[in-house]
């Protein structure tokens, strides 16, 4: 009898902790990831500016870009040990901030073909480089920015659809479960496009997350127009649907946003769809300019497809603003995506307008 009453008492206690009365589990806070390229903009961008702008306090992860892939191995590229020392000091002041080293990029992806021929050797070289005693303790993981496996970017690759999964599997084996392994991936969801050319779901099994480069849909290779938003939300939605439809967990997908605009000149039409005579002059090159410049040089005159556009005389630009990024961040939350990443931090204002808007909307 005593045992029976003990069992009843246990049921009463458990009833007080029933799922109905327990607090609901909250999803993890979305990630806010920023690419840092010291020499990527019109002027050098220093580690100290990460603190002055508030980026160091708002970001969950900082991605240093880029290391090189040479001879099938990870190499330092133009990495500056003094700069790494400053990054390590920054991380010591803000221990919650995680730092990754990204390899590849648009101009540095040709070496991945050789890496895919011997993934274990590639991965071992990357682990050795990230753990170099000169900057030991700085990097929490590695980011692969291969543009694009088994498809064309600045160069074309024919390594096969399984090349990226083999590479990411080797990296995971080399770095283990306590280090981050991530990848920046295409956002081309067109039939037979880049997302269809590689086995991204198999690669995702070895990755902590994938960053979809959901920008540059217009303004690249179309100097005569038509003018169009380069970072439209519908394009992002299609890319994310393609990835998740193929089997990539939505909880491993980050939405990409650009801290820059793409523009044309010789335009006579205010709304999108106009013809042009060429790319607009830009501080980052023909047709490309930072948000920090555009916000005053050519303020928005309208919105389309979840992003802003502006016409100033004969010049037409498309770029995101704090308001459009707030809406994109809300989309990330409602869809259960893992977070947002930005390319890249030097394009923001000195006080971090864009990153601040993302941080507020994701919090």
DRENDO-1510 file (C-alpha; in Angstrom, 1 decimal, always signed):
<recs>
REC; n; res; u; v; w
REC; 1; UNK; +0.0; +0.0; +0.0 .
REC; 2; UNK; +2.8; +2.4; +0.9 .
REC; 3; UNK; +4.4; +1.8; -2.5 .
REC; 4; UNK; +1.1; +2.5; -4.2 .
REC; 5; UNK; +0.6; +5.8; -2.4 .
REC; 6; UNK; +4.2; +6.7; -3.2 .
REC; 7; UNK; +3.4; +6.2; -6.9 .
REC; 8; UNK; +0.3; +8.3; -6.6 .
REC; 9; UNK; +2.3; +11.1; -4.9 .
REC; 10; UNK; +4.8; +10.9; -7.7 .
REC; 11; UNK; +2.1; +11.3; -10.3 .
REC; 12; UNK; +0.8; +14.4; -8.4 .
REC; 13; UNK; +4.3; +15.9; -8.5 .
REC; 14; UNK; +4.8; +15.2; -12.1 .
REC; 15; UNK; +1.4; +16.7; -12.9 .
REC; 16; UNK; +2.7; +20.0; -11.5 .
REC; 17; UNK; +5.5; +19.8; -14.1 .
REC; 18; UNK; +3.3; +18.7; -17.0 .
REC; 19; UNK; +4.1; +19.9; -20.5 .
REC; 20; UNK; +1.0; +22.1; -20.3 .
REC; 21; UNK; +2.4; +24.1; -17.4 .
REC; 22; UNK; +6.0; +24.0; -18.5 .
REC; 23; UNK; +7.4; +27.1; -20.3 .
REC; 24; UNK; +7.4; +26.8; -24.1 .
REC; 25; UNK; +10.7; +26.2; -25.6 .
REC; 26; UNK; +12.0; +29.2; -27.5 .
REC; 27; UNK; +13.8; +28.8; -30.8 .
REC; 28; UNK; +17.4; +29.9; -30.7 .
REC; 29; UNK; +18.1; +33.5; -31.4 .
REC; 30; UNK; +18.8; +34.1; -35.0 .
REC; 31; UNK; +22.5; +34.5; -35.9 .
REC; 32; UNK; +23.8; +37.8; -37.2 .
REC; 33; UNK; +26.9; +37.2; -39.2 .
REC; 34; UNK; +29.1; +39.8; -40.9 .
REC; 35; UNK; +31.9; +39.4; -43.5 .
REC; 36; UNK; +34.9; +41.6; -42.7 .
REC; 37; UNK; +37.2; +42.5; -45.6 .
REC; 38; UNK; +39.9; +44.9; -44.5 .
REC; 39; UNK; +40.7; +45.9; -48.1 .
REC; 40; UNK; +37.4; +45.2; -49.8 .
REC; 41; UNK; +36.0; +48.7; -50.0 .
REC; 42; UNK; +37.1; +52.1; -51.5 .
REC; 43; UNK; +39.2; +52.7; -48.3 .
REC; 44; UNK; +40.8; +50.4; -45.7 .
REC; 45; UNK; +38.5; +49.1; -43.0 .
REC; 46; UNK; +40.2; +48.6; -39.7 .
REC; 47; UNK; +39.4; +46.4; -36.7 .
REC; 48; UNK; +38.9; +49.5; -34.6 .
REC; 49; UNK; +36.0; +50.4; -36.8 .
REC; 50; UNK; +34.2; +47.2; -35.8 .
REC; 51; UNK; +34.0; +48.5; -32.3 .
REC; 52; UNK; +33.3; +52.2; -33.1 .
REC; 53; UNK; +30.4; +51.2; -35.4 .
REC; 54; UNK; +28.9; +48.8; -32.8 .
REC; 55; UNK; +29.4; +45.8; -35.1 .
REC; 56; UNK; +31.5; +44.0; -32.5 .
REC; 57; UNK; +28.6; +44.1; -30.0 .
REC; 58; UNK; +25.8; +43.3; -32.5 .
REC; 59; UNK; +27.3; +40.4; -34.4 .
REC; 60; UNK; +27.2; +36.8; -33.3 .
REC; 61; UNK; +29.9; +35.8; -35.8 .
REC; 62; UNK; +32.6; +37.7; -37.7 .
REC; 63; UNK; +33.9; +36.1; -40.9 .
REC; 64; UNK; +37.3; +37.2; -42.1 .
REC; 65; UNK; +37.6; +37.2; -45.9 .
REC; 66; UNK; +39.5; +35.9; -47.6 .
REC; 67; UNK; +42.2; +33.2; -47.3 .
REC; 68; UNK; +43.4; +31.6; -50.5 .
REC; 69; UNK; +43.1; +28.0; -51.9 .
REC; 70; UNK; +46.4; +27.4; -53.7 .
REC; 71; UNK; +47.6; +24.0; -55.0 .
REC; 72; UNK; +44.7; +22.3; -53.3 .
REC; 73; UNK; +45.6; +23.7; -49.9 .
REC; 74; UNK; +44.5; +26.5; -47.6 .
REC; 75; UNK; +47.0; +29.4; -47.6 .
REC; 76; UNK; +47.0; +32.8; -45.9 .
REC; 77; UNK; +46.7; +34.9; -49.0 .
REC; 78; UNK; +47.1; +38.5; -48.0 .
REC; 79; UNK; +46.5; +37.9; -44.3 .
REC; 80; UNK; +48.3; +40.3; -42.0 .
REC; 81; UNK; +49.5; +38.8; -38.7 .
REC; 82; UNK; +49.3; +42.3; -37.1 .
REC; 83; UNK; +45.7; +42.5; -38.1 .
REC; 84; UNK; +45.0; +39.1; -36.7 .
REC; 85; UNK; +46.6; +40.2; -33.4 .
REC; 86; UNK; +44.1; +43.1; -33.4 .
REC; 87; UNK; +41.2; +40.7; -34.1 .
REC; 88; UNK; +42.4; +38.4; -31.3 .
REC; 89; UNK; +42.5; +41.4; -28.9 .
REC; 90; UNK; +38.9; +42.3; -30.0 .
REC; 91; UNK; +37.8; +38.8; -29.3 .
REC; 92; UNK; +39.3; +38.8; -25.9 .
REC; 93; UNK; +37.4; +42.0; -25.1 .
REC; 94; UNK; +34.2; +40.4; -26.4 .
REC; 95; UNK; +34.4; +36.6; -25.8 .
REC; 96; UNK; +30.9; +36.0; -27.0 .
REC; 97; UNK; +31.9; +37.0; -30.6 .
REC; 98; UNK; +33.0; +34.0; -32.7 .
REC; 99; UNK; +35.4; +34.5; -35.6 .
REC; 100; UNK; +35.7; +32.4; -38.7 .
REC; 101; UNK; +38.2; +32.4; -41.6 .
REC; 102; UNK; +36.6; +32.3; -45.1 .
REC; 103; UNK; +38.5; +30.8; -48.1 .
REC; 104; UNK; +37.7; +31.4; -51.7 .
REC; 105; UNK; +35.4; +34.1; -52.9 .
REC; 106; UNK; +34.5; +35.2; -56.4 .
REC; 107; UNK; +38.1; +35.8; -57.4 .
REC; 108; UNK; +39.6; +33.0; -55.4 .
REC; 109; UNK; +37.6; +29.9; -56.1 .
REC; 110; UNK; +39.6; +28.3; -58.9 .
REC; 111; UNK; +41.8; +26.4; -56.4 .
REC; 112; UNK; +38.9; +24.4; -55.1 .
REC; 113; UNK; +39.1; +22.0; -58.0 .
REC; 114; UNK; +42.5; +20.8; -56.8 .
REC; 115; UNK; +41.2; +20.7; -53.2 .
REC; 116; UNK; +38.4; +18.5; -54.3 .
REC; 117; UNK; +40.9; +16.0; -55.7 .
REC; 118; UNK; +42.3; +15.4; -52.2 .
REC; 119; UNK; +39.8; +16.6; -49.6 .
REC; 120; UNK; +41.6; +15.1; -46.5 .
REC; 121; UNK; +44.9; +16.9; -47.5 .
REC; 122; UNK; +43.0; +20.1; -48.1 .
REC; 123; UNK; +41.2; +19.9; -44.7 .
REC; 124; UNK; +44.4; +19.1; -42.9 .
REC; 125; UNK; +46.1; +22.1; -44.4 .
REC; 126; UNK; +43.2; +24.3; -43.3 .
REC; 127; UNK; +43.2; +23.0; -39.7 .
REC; 128; UNK; +47.0; +23.6; -39.5 .
REC; 129; UNK; +46.7; +27.2; -40.9 .
REC; 130; UNK; +43.8; +28.2; -38.5 .
REC; 131; UNK; +45.8; +26.7; -35.6 .
REC; 132; UNK; +49.1; +28.5; -36.6 .
REC; 133; UNK; +50.8; +29.6; -33.3 .
REC; 134; UNK; +51.0; +33.2; -34.6 .
REC; 135; UNK; +47.2; +33.6; -34.1 .
REC; 136; UNK; +46.3; +30.6; -31.9 .
REC; 137; UNK; +42.9; +30.9; -30.3 .
REC; 138; UNK; +41.6; +33.4; -32.8 .
REC; 139; UNK; +39.5; +31.3; -35.2 .
REC; 140; UNK; +36.4; +29.3; -34.1 .
REC; 141; UNK; +36.0; +27.7; -37.4 .
REC; 142; UNK; +36.2; +27.9; -41.2 .
REC; 143; UNK; +33.9; +29.1; -44.0 .
REC; 144; UNK; +34.1; +27.8; -47.5 .
REC; 145; UNK; +33.1; +30.3; -50.2 .
REC; 146; UNK; +33.3; +28.2; -53.4 .
REC; 147; UNK; +31.8; +30.1; -56.3 .
REC; 148; UNK; +30.7; +27.6; -57.6 .
REC; 149; UNK; +31.1; +23.8; -57.3 .
REC; 150; UNK; +30.4; +22.0; -60.5 .
REC; 151; UNK; +29.2; +25.3; -62.1 .
REC; 152; UNK; +30.6; +28.6; -63.4 .
REC; 153; UNK; +31.5; +31.8; -61.6 .
REC; 154; UNK; +34.6; +33.8; -62.5 .
REC; 155; UNK; +35.9; +30.4; -63.6 .
REC; 156; UNK; +34.1; +27.1; -64.4 .
REC; 157; UNK; +34.4; +23.9; -62.3 .
REC; 158; UNK; +33.7; +20.3; -63.4 .
REC; 159; UNK; +34.5; +18.5; -60.1 .
REC; 160; UNK; +31.1; +16.9; -60.0 .
REC; 161; UNK; +28.0; +17.2; -57.8 .
REC; 162; UNK; +29.7; +15.3; -54.9 .
REC; 163; UNK; +32.8; +17.5; -54.7 .
REC; 164; UNK; +31.4; +19.9; -52.1 .
REC; 165; UNK; +30.0; +17.1; -49.9 .
REC; 166; UNK; +33.4; +15.4; -50.0 .
REC; 167; UNK; +35.2; +18.6; -49.1 .
REC; 168; UNK; +32.8; +19.5; -46.2 .
REC; 169; UNK; +33.0; +16.0; -44.9 .
REC; 170; UNK; +36.8; +16.2; -44.8 .
REC; 171; UNK; +36.6; +19.6; -43.1 .
REC; 172; UNK; +34.2; +18.3; -40.4 .
REC; 173; UNK; +36.5; +15.3; -39.8 .
REC; 174; UNK; +39.5; +17.6; -39.4 .
REC; 175; UNK; +37.9; +20.2; -37.3 .
REC; 176; UNK; +35.6; +18.0; -35.2 .
REC; 177; UNK; +32.3; +18.9; -33.6 .
REC; 178; UNK; +33.7; +21.7; -31.4 .
REC; 179; UNK; +34.7; +24.0; -34.4 .
REC; 180; UNK; +32.4; +25.6; -36.9 .
REC; 181; UNK; +32.3; +24.6; -40.6 .
REC; 182; UNK; +30.1; +26.8; -42.8 .
REC; 183; UNK; +29.7; +27.6; -46.5 .
REC; 184; UNK; +28.5; +30.5; -48.6 .
REC; 185; UNK; +26.4; +29.1; -51.4 .
REC; 186; UNK; +24.7; +30.2; -54.6 .
REC; 187; UNK; +21.2; +31.6; -54.7 .
REC; 188; UNK; +20.6; +30.6; -58.3 .
REC; 189; UNK; +17.3; +28.7; -58.2 .
REC; 190; UNK; +16.7; +28.8; -62.0 .
REC; 191; UNK; +16.0; +25.4; -63.7 .
REC; 192; UNK; +19.3; +23.6; -64.1 .
REC; 193; UNK; +21.1; +26.6; -62.3 .
REC; 194; UNK; +23.9; +26.5; -59.8 .
REC; 195; UNK; +21.8; +25.2; -56.9 .
REC; 196; UNK; +20.9; +22.2; -59.1 .
REC; 197; UNK; +24.5; +21.4; -60.0 .
REC; 198; UNK; +25.9; +20.4; -56.6 .
REC; 199; UNK; +24.6; +18.2; -53.8 .
REC; 200; UNK; +24.0; +20.9; -51.3 .
REC; 201; UNK; +21.8; +18.7; -49.0 .
REC; 202; UNK; +24.7; +16.2; -48.6 .
REC; 203; UNK; +27.1; +19.0; -47.9 .
REC; 204; UNK; +24.7; +20.5; -45.4 .
REC; 205; UNK; +25.0; +17.3; -43.3 .
REC; 206; UNK; +28.6; +18.3; -42.4 .
REC; 207; UNK; +28.0; +22.1; -42.1 .
REC; 208; UNK; +26.7; +24.1; -39.2 .
REC; 209; UNK; +25.0; +26.4; -41.6 .
REC; 210; UNK; +24.8; +27.6; -45.3 .
REC; 211; UNK; +24.8; +31.3; -46.2 .
REC; 212; UNK; +22.7; +31.9; -49.4 .
REC; 213; UNK; +24.1; +34.8; -51.4 .
REC; 214; UNK; +20.7; +36.3; -52.1 .
REC; 215; UNK; +22.0; +39.4; -53.9 .
REC; 216; UNK; +23.4; +40.4; -57.2 .
REC; 217; UNK; +20.4; +39.2; -59.1 .
REC; 218; UNK; +20.7; +42.3; -61.3 .
REC; 219; UNK; +23.5; +44.7; -62.2 .
REC; 220; UNK; +26.0; +42.0; -63.1 .
REC; 221; UNK; +26.6; +41.6; -66.9 .
REC; 222; UNK; +23.7; +43.8; -67.9 .
REC; 223; UNK; +25.1; +47.3; -68.4 .
REC; 224; UNK; +22.3; +48.3; -70.8 .
REC; 225; UNK; +19.6; +47.3; -68.2 .
REC; 226; UNK; +16.9; +46.7; -67.6 .
REC; 227; UNK; +17.2; +48.3; -64.2 .
REC; 228; UNK; +16.1; +46.0; -61.5 .
REC; 229; UNK; +16.5; +45.3; -57.8 .
REC; 230; UNK; +19.7; +43.4; -57.2 .
REC; 231; UNK; +18.5; +41.9; -53.8 .
REC; 232; UNK; +14.8; +41.2; -54.3 .
REC; 233; UNK; +13.1; +39.2; -51.5 .
REC; 234; UNK; +11.2; +37.0; -54.0 .
REC; 235; UNK; +14.6; +35.9; -55.4 .
REC; 236; UNK; +15.7; +35.0; -51.9 .
REC; 237; UNK; +12.5; +33.1; -51.2 .
REC; 238; UNK; +12.9; +31.1; -54.4 .
REC; 239; UNK; +16.5; +30.2; -53.5 .
REC; 240; UNK; +15.6; +29.1; -50.0 .
REC; 241; UNK; +12.7; +27.1; -51.2 .
REC; 242; UNK; +15.0; +25.3; -53.7 .
REC; 243; UNK; +17.5; +24.5; -51.0 .
REC; 244; UNK; +14.9; +23.3; -48.4 .
REC; 245; UNK; +12.9; +21.5; -51.1 .
REC; 246; UNK; +16.0; +19.5; -51.9 .
REC; 247; UNK; +16.5; +18.6; -48.2 .
REC; 248; UNK; +18.6; +21.3; -46.6 .
REC; 249; UNK; +17.1; +21.9; -43.1 .
REC; 250; UNK; +15.6; +25.4; -42.9 .
REC; 251; UNK; +17.3; +25.8; -39.5 .
REC; 252; UNK; +20.7; +25.6; -41.3 .
REC; 253; UNK; +20.0; +28.4; -43.9 .
REC; 254; UNK; +21.0; +32.1; -43.5 .
REC; 255; UNK; +19.6; +34.9; -45.7 .
REC; 256; UNK; +22.2; +37.1; -47.3 .
REC; 257; UNK; +22.0; +40.8; -47.6 .
REC; 258; UNK; +24.2; +43.3; -49.3 .
REC; 259; UNK; +25.5; +46.5; -47.7 .
REC; 260; UNK; +25.9; +48.1; -51.1 .
REC; 261; UNK; +24.0; +49.0; -54.2 .
REC; 262; UNK; +24.1; +48.3; -57.9 .
REC; 263; UNK; +23.4; +51.0; -60.4 .
REC; 264; UNK; +23.1; +52.2; -64.0 .
REC; 265; UNK; +23.5; +55.5; -65.8 .
REC; 266; UNK; +21.7; +56.9; -68.8 .
REC; 267; UNK; +18.4; +56.0; -67.3 .
REC; 268; UNK; +15.2; +58.0; -68.0 .
REC; 269; UNK; +12.6; +56.0; -66.2 .
REC; 270; UNK; +12.0; +56.2; -62.4 .
REC; 271; UNK; +10.5; +52.8; -61.8 .
REC; 272; UNK; +12.4; +49.5; -62.5 .
REC; 273; UNK; +12.6; +48.1; -66.0 .
REC; 274; UNK; +14.3; +51.1; -67.7 .
REC; 275; UNK; +17.1; +50.9; -70.2 .
REC; 276; UNK; +20.6; +52.3; -69.5 .
REC; 277; UNK; +23.8; +53.3; -71.3 .
REC; 278; UNK; +26.1; +51.6; -68.8 .
REC; 279; UNK; +26.9; +51.0; -65.2 .
REC; 280; UNK; +26.8; +54.0; -62.8 .
REC; 281; UNK; +30.2; +55.3; -61.5 .
REC; 282; UNK; +30.8; +53.7; -58.1 .
REC; 283; UNK; +33.4; +53.7; -55.4 .
REC; 284; UNK; +33.7; +50.0; -55.5 .
REC; 285; UNK; +33.9; +49.8; -59.2 .
REC; 286; UNK; +31.5; +50.4; -62.2 .
REC; 287; UNK; +27.9; +50.0; -61.0 .
REC; 288; UNK; +28.8; +49.2; -57.3 .
REC; 289; UNK; +28.6; +51.7; -54.4 .
REC; 290; UNK; +28.4; +51.4; -50.6 .
REC; 291; UNK; +25.2; +52.1; -48.7 .
REC; 292; UNK; +27.0; +54.6; -46.6 .
REC; 293; UNK; +27.6; +56.7; -49.7 .
REC; 294; UNK; +24.2; +56.1; -51.5 .
REC; 295; UNK; +22.1; +57.0; -48.5 .
REC; 296; UNK; +22.9; +60.7; -49.0 .
REC; 297; UNK; +24.2; +60.7; -52.5 .
REC; 298; UNK; +21.1; +59.1; -54.0 .
REC; 299; UNK; +18.3; +58.6; -51.4 .
REC; 300; UNK; +15.6; +56.1; -52.1 .
REC; 301; UNK; +12.6; +57.1; -54.2 .
REC; 302; UNK; +10.7; +53.9; -54.1 .
REC; 303; UNK; +10.6; +50.2; -53.0 .
REC; 304; UNK; +10.0; +47.1; -55.1 .
REC; 305; UNK; +10.3; +43.4; -54.2 .
REC; 306; UNK; +11.2; +44.1; -50.6 .
REC; 307; UNK; +14.1; +46.4; -51.4 .
REC; 308; UNK; +14.7; +50.1; -52.3 .
REC; 309; UNK; +15.6; +51.9; -55.5 .
REC; 310; UNK; +16.6; +55.4; -56.2 .
REC; 311; UNK; +16.8; +57.6; -59.3 .
REC; 312; UNK; +19.1; +60.7; -59.2 .
REC; 313; UNK; +19.1; +62.4; -62.6 .
REC; 314; UNK; +20.2; +59.8; -65.1 .
REC; 315; UNK; +21.5; +57.4; -62.4 .
REC; 316; UNK; +19.5; +54.6; -61.0 .
REC; 317; UNK; +20.4; +52.5; -57.9 .
REC; 318; UNK; +19.0; +49.5; -56.1 .
REC; 319; UNK; +20.0; +48.9; -52.4 .
REC; 320; UNK; +18.7; +47.9; -49.0 .
REC; 321; UNK; +18.0; +50.4; -46.3 .
REC; 322; UNK; +17.3; +50.0; -42.5 .
REC; 323; UNK; +13.6; +49.7; -43.3 .
REC; 324; UNK; +13.9; +47.0; -46.0 .
REC; 325; UNK; +16.4; +45.1; -43.9 .
REC; 326; UNK; +14.0; +45.2; -40.9 .
REC; 327; UNK; +11.4; +43.5; -43.1 .
REC; 328; UNK; +13.9; +40.9; -44.3 .
REC; 329; UNK; +14.9; +40.1; -40.8 .
REC; 330; UNK; +11.2; +39.6; -39.8 .
REC; 331; UNK; +10.9; +37.2; -42.7 .
REC; 332; UNK; +13.8; +35.3; -41.4 .
REC; 333; UNK; +12.2; +35.0; -38.0 .
REC; 334; UNK; +8.8; +34.0; -39.3 .
REC; 335; UNK; +10.2; +31.3; -41.6 .
REC; 336; UNK; +12.5; +29.9; -38.9 .
REC; 337; UNK; +15.7; +30.5; -40.8 .
REC; 338; UNK; +19.0; +30.3; -38.8 .
REC; 339; UNK; +19.7; +34.0; -39.3 .
REC; 340; UNK; +21.1; +36.7; -41.6 .
REC; 341; UNK; +24.6; +37.4; -42.9 .
REC; 342; UNK; +25.8; +40.6; -44.6 .
REC; 343; UNK; +28.4; +41.3; -47.3 .
REC; 344; UNK; +30.1; +43.2; -46.1 .
REC; 345; UNK; +30.6; +45.4; -43.0 .
REC; 346; UNK; +32.6; +48.2; -44.6 .
REC; 347; UNK; +29.6; +49.3; -46.6 .
REC; 348; UNK; +27.6; +50.3; -43.5 .
REC; 349; UNK; +27.6; +53.8; -42.0 .
REC; 350; UNK; +30.1; +54.8; -39.3 .
REC; 351; UNK; +27.5; +54.2; -36.6 .
REC; 352; UNK; +26.3; +50.9; -38.2 .
REC; 353; UNK; +22.8; +51.9; -39.4 .
REC; 354; UNK; +22.2; +48.7; -41.4 .
REC; 355; UNK; +23.6; +46.3; -38.8 .
REC; 356; UNK; +21.7; +48.0; -36.1 .
REC; 357; UNK; +18.4; +47.6; -37.9 .
REC; 358; UNK; +19.1; +43.9; -38.4 .
REC; 359; UNK; +20.1; +43.4; -34.8 .
REC; 360; UNK; +17.0; +45.1; -33.5 .
REC; 361; UNK; +14.7; +43.2; -35.8 .
REC; 362; UNK; +16.3; +39.8; -34.9 .
REC; 363; UNK; +16.3; +40.4; -31.2 .
</recs>
